[in-house]
Amino acid sequence: MKSLTFRVDGDPQPGGSKRAFRSASTHKIVVLDDCKRNAAWREHVAWTAKSAFHAAGYDRPFTGPVALHIRFVKPRPKAHYASRTVGGALKLAAPLQHLSAPDSSKLFRACEDALAGILFVNDAQVIEQSATKCWGKDGCAEITVQCLADET
């Protein structure tokens, strides 16, 4: 079965939180992502996915059911390090697990939306998914998409 694994470097940003308001000029309801860095992150994910997809020899998005697994690595803040320099020894009180915001489902949603139309036609095709998040020196998203049906 077809699959692709690639890494998107950078600090993963959440998606999913929306803000709605009525436009003063058009009087229509406008819905925007609440996270200011979401658009740039999604564009970066899409560009990296497109490059990896074509480098792997794929020429069109998967059309059948897919599995999507993403591991999010959030960069540790300097306050977690004993010497206040990234890469030094961790403080004993530094958390081992990433238990703070953003939650993994919102991180996943941002990437899933960015990948639709590139790796798969529509996010409704994602029938199996997993998301994990952890601390690391540098931020990234490690993404694996697997086509779950034979495609020609």
Secondary structure, 3 states (H helix, E strand, C coil): CCEEEEEEECCCCCCCCEEEEECCCCCCEEEEECCCCHHHHHHHHHHHHHHHHHHCCCCCCECCCEEEEEEEEEECCHHHECCCCCCCCECCCCCCCCCCCCCHHHHHHHHHHHHECCCECCHHHEEEEEEEEEEECCCEEEEEEEECCCCC
